[in-house]
Amino acid sequence: MTNRILSALFILTACAATAWGSPRVSNNSGMQIPLIRLKLVLDETNYDDIAIGFLSTATSQYNNQLDSKYMPGIDAPEGLFSFSSDNVPLSVNLVPLPGAGPLVIRLDVEAQNSCSFTLERTELDSIPQVYDIWLMDKYTKDSLNLRTNATYAFKVNKKDTASFGGNRFTVVIRQSQALMTHLLGFSAKKGNTGNELAWTTENEQSSTLFGVERSIDGGTTFFMLDSLLSNGSGSYSYTDKSPMSGDNIYRLKMQDVNGAITYSNTVAVDSQITAVTAESNSLNIYPNPSNGVINLAINAANSTPSPGTSLQTNAMEQSFAALKPAIDVNYAIEIMNMKGAVVRSGTSSSATWQYNVSSLPPGTYIVQVMGSGNKPVGKSTFVKL
C-alpha cells in the first residue's frame, strides 16, 4: 500500500471543491465529495484501494485534471484499479452520475500468486439514495449490493486468467425504479388571481427541479414561466398571474439529481380576457410573443392617474403634456421577470422604445414604465419565446 490514493483523493477533493463552489465538510473538518472507495485486501500489510467520485461536469473518459492514473507498486503482491471508458487505468476515477441507463465501471484485480482476497467497501459518501450500487462478479456470476454489504471474499487462480485481470469485476450504478421521483398528478384551473397549477409527487429529493411551462400556440412551443426546487413535501402549487387570452396549455418539466428530464401531461385552461385596464391600455408591446426585437408604444393619454388625482385634473395634465416639446418627456422603462426582479432597464425621451430580448430566457416578462416625477405610466406583459 502506498500513499498514492491519499494524494489523489486530496487532488480530487480540491477539484471538487472548485467545481461545486462550496465544499461539504465532514465531521473531521475534511472536505468530502460523493464517492465510493474500494479496498483489495490480501492481509494486514498488503492491500490496495481506489476511489470513484461523482461530478456532473466530469466525463467517463480520462481527464488529467480530475482523474489520477494507477501506478503499480514495486513487487506488490496485489493490485486494484478501475478503467475510464477509454481504458485508462485509474486510482481515482471521476464520472457523472448516470441518467436513465446504468453506469458500468470496469475493475482490474491483479495478484502475483493464487490466493484468497477480500474486496472491502470502505467508504460510501453522499451518493443519492435513488442509486443502487452493485459489485458484479462475472467469474462466479455473483453480485453484491454495496449499499448494504461491505465485504466480498473471492479467490484468484493464476492458472485461470478469467479469475483475475480486467474482465471479472464491474461496479454498476443505476437508478432504482422504486425510489425514482414519480409524478402522481398535475392539474390546472382558473383562479381569482390567475390560472392555478398544482401537482403531487413521491420520492422527490431536495435536488429535484420543477419547471412550469406554458404554450399559447396549441402546444407547438413551450416556454418557461418559473422554476421551483423540491422541498420533499410531495405537494406543490404555482399561479400564473398573467395568462394570455385563449387557450393556455401547461406542462411540468422535471429534472432529477442526475440531470435527466421528464415531462408531465399537458393541461389546458381557457382564459377569456376581455377587460383591459387603463394601466395595461397605456402600453402597447409588439410583436408579442417575440424572440427578437420588441417595440414599446406609450400612450400617455391613457396612463394611470396618481392616487388622489381627479379625472378632470389628470385630463388637463395630459392635454398640457401633449403640448410640451418631446424633449421634456423622460420615461424610465424596466423589464421584470415574474418574480419581480428587474432583468433589463432603459430610458426613452419619446413615446416609442425598442429592445432586443433574444438574450432573455424564455418566459413571461412585465414591462413597467414610469414618467416624470416617478409617476406610473403603465404596466404590461410580453412573452419571450
Secondary structure, 3 states (H helix, E strand, C coil): CCCHHHHHHHHHHHHHHHHHCCCEECCCCCEECCEEEEEEECCCCCEEEEEEEECCCCCCCCCCCCCEECCCCCCCCEEEEEECCCCCEEEEEEECCCCCCCEEEEEEEEECCCEEEEEEEEEEECCCCCEEEEEEECCCCEEEECCCCCEEEEEECCCCHHHCECCCEEEEEEECCCCCCEEEEEEEEECCCCEEEEEEEECCCCCCEEEEEEECCCCCCCEEEEEEECCCCCEEEEEECCCCCEEEEEEEEEECCCCCEEECCCEEEEECCCCCCHHHHCEEEECCCECCEEEEEECHHHCCCCCCCCHHHHHHHHHHHHHCCHHHCCEEEEEECCCCCEEEEEEECCCEEEEECCCCCCEEEEEEEECHHHCEEEEEEEEEC
